[in-house]
């Protein structure tokens, strides 16, 4: 069942009929008119990674970091009817716009019909209350007097500048290197500093002994040395490609900081224009 919280405008026409509008929700559509949404659902037991990593921590052979298929169970997706609701009422008419299906290879998604109610790849935006249901309607069926056509949803705005505290866990033991900056694709500038792994602020709350911190730091350094970013640790997707990251998020450690150190964001603000 898919329901709230989706932002919504409600309006009543002169006859007392309730109409509603939600934001435009767009989905990628392939050449076959499908939106592939769920695939490769896999559950992992301790045998997939935990056991090998624990043995390595305890002095055993190096753990590759790759998920072992012997500890994996792949779920079989089945086509069950999905129920959509709005204002605690069932939405009807969705089946005229798309149908949810399980496609070849066990991929669950939507097959679009190309209905006049909504373009392919776009979830219906307008609804009419009929009895105890919200019925999908085309934009042209919504009376102008409701004012819904002109109403727009407020877009997300950039938040206030974030700056980490200059004292406490952020300063003691503190970063091991002068802060760096990078501009992100979202229009913000991030300032970050390299901390020794056990010195990062989030770990200071635990008040570990020097011995325990040394053991953890040594383990992390082994992970950084053996689990490099140029390898695959999980099977690639059976269909499509993985999402791409903003390249600015992938930072290169300075000399001497490749092993045992992590970048921690200490400030984010609007990038200068």
N, C-alpha and C positions, 0 to 999 in steps of 0.2 A: 504494500500500500504506500503510495506516495502522496503526501499532503503538505500542510504548512510546515516550515515557515517560508512561504514565498510572498514577497510584498504584493499588495493588492489594493486597487481602488474599487469601491462599491458606489453605485449611483442608482437612483430610482427615477423612472420616467413619470410622465403625467398620469399614467394608468396604474401606478403603484408597482410596476414590475422592476425587479432588481436586476441590474446588469453589473458586470465586473470586468476588470482589466488587470493583467499581470505583465511584468516586464517581458521583453522579447528574449526568448531562450533559444539560442541557435545551436545546432549540432552539425558536425562534419558529415557529409553524405558522399559515399563512394559512387563509382560509375554504375552500380547495380541498384542505386536508390536505397542504400542501407546506411545506418549509423551503427557501427560496431562499438559496443559499450563495455562489455565484460568478457574476458577471456583468460585462459591459463590459470584458473582458480586452483591454487595449490596449498595444501596444509603441510606443515613441516613438524616432525618430531625432534627430540633431542639428537637423534642419530644424524640429522642433516648437517649440523654445525657444532652444537653445544658440546657433544661428547669429545669430538676431535680437538676443539679449542681448550677444553678443560684439561685433557691429557697433555697438551702442549704446555699449558700454564704450569702443570705439575711436573714438568721435566721430560715429557715424552717428545716424539718427533714433531717437526714443524707442521702446523695446520695450514693448509693452503688457503683457507678462507672461502673456498668454493662450497656451495651447498651440495651435499651428497644426495643423489636421487634415492638412495636406499632409505632415507628418512623422509621421503616425500610421498604424499597421497594427493592425486588429482581428482577433484570433484567433477561429477558429471552434471552439467547444467541441464535443467529441464524447463520446458515452456509452461509456466504457470501464468494465469491471468493476473496482470498488475492492476490494482485498483487505485484510481486517482481521486482525491477528494479536495474540497475547498469549503471553508467555513463550516466544517463538520458535515458536509453534504457530498454525496457521490457525484463525480463529474461523469457525464455521459456524452457520447459522440466522438470520443477520442479515436475509436476504431475507424472512423471515416477519414482520419488524418494519417494515422500510422498503426501498425500492428507490431507487438513485440514477439520476436521469434528467436529460436536457437538455430543458428546457421551451421553450415558444414564446419567441422573442426571443433564443435562445442563452443562456439562464440555466440553470446547473447547480445541482442541489440534490437533496433527498430527498422522496420521496412515501411518507407513512406509511400503513400498512395497518390500524392499530388492533388489533394482535394482543394476545392475552392475555399474551404474554411481556413486554410493556412498553407503557405508555400512549403515545399519540401525542405526538411531540415529545420523547420521552425515550429516549436510547440505552440498550440493555439493560445492567443492572447485574450480573446473576448468570450464571455459566458453570460448566459441568461438563466435566471432562476425560474424553474418550472416545477411547481410543487416542492418536493423535498430534494430536488436535484439541481445541479448547475450544468446546463447544456452548452456545449461548444457552439458558438455562432460566428459567422463571418463579420468582419469589421463593418461592412455595409448594412448589417442587420441591427446594429446598435443605434438607437435614436440619437440624433445630434443633441437633443435637449439634455441628455445625461452629462454631456461635457467630457466623456471619457476619451474621445479621440484626441483631444488637445492636452490631456493631462499626461505629464511625463514624470518618470521616476528619477529621483535625485541621484546623480552619479557620485561614486565614492570620491572623496577629496583627500588630498595629501594631509597627513597628520602633522602634529607639531614636531619640532625637532626633538629627537631623543638623544640624551647624553647620559652616560653611565656616571655613577657617583665617583668622586675623586678621592674617596677615602674608604676605609673598611676593607672588605674582601677584594675590591678592585685595585687597591693600592698596596696591600700586604698579602703575599709577597710582591705582587705587582707584575707588570709585563716585563719581558726580557729584551725588548727592542723598541725603538722609537716608532710611534704609530704611523701607519700608511693610509692612503686614501684611494678609492676607486669609484668611478661613476657607473651606476647601474642603468639598465635599459628602462626602468620605470621613472627615470628623471631624478633620482635621488643620489646623493653622495654618501658613501659609507666610509667611516674611519674605523680601522681595526688595528689591533696590536697582537703580537705573538707572545703567548704565555707558555711557559713550560706546562706540560699537561696537568700535573698535580697542583700547579699554582693557579689554575684558572679559577675565577671567582665562584662559580657554582659549587666547587668542591670544598671550599673553605668552611662551609657550614658543618662538616662532619668532624672536624677537629681530630683527624687521624694522627697516629703516632708517626714519628720520622721513619720508623722501620716499615710500617704499612705503606706509607707514601712511596718509599724507595722501591718496594716490591711492585706496586702498581705502575710506577714510572718505567721500571725495567720491562714490564710486560708490554706496555704501550709502545716502547721503543722497538721491541721485536715485531709488533704488528706493523708499525710504520715502515720498518725495513723490509718486511716480506710481502705485505699486502699493498702492492703498488697500484696506481690508478689506471694502468694500461692493460688490465686484465678483466675478464668477465668472471663474476662471482655467482651469478645466477643465470639460468638459461635465458637466452634472448626471447622476445615475444614471438609466438608462432605466427602472428599476423601483424603487419604494420611495423612502425618504428617507435623506439623509445622517445619520450619527450626530450626536447633540447633545453639545456640550461643557458641562462645568460652567461656568456663567456667571462664577464667581469666578476662573476661569483667564484670562479676557479682561480684562486690566487697561488702564486708561486712562492714557496718559502725562501727567504734570504739564505745566503751561505751559512751553514752551520745550524739551520733551523728545520731541516727536512725531516729529521727524526726526533720525536719526543716533544714537539711543540705544536700548538694549535692556534689558529687566528680567532680572536674574539672581537666582535663588534662593540665599540665603545661610543659611537655616535652615528646618527643617520639624520640627514637634513636634505633640503632641496638643493640640487646641484646648481651651481651658478650658471647663468645663461650667457 
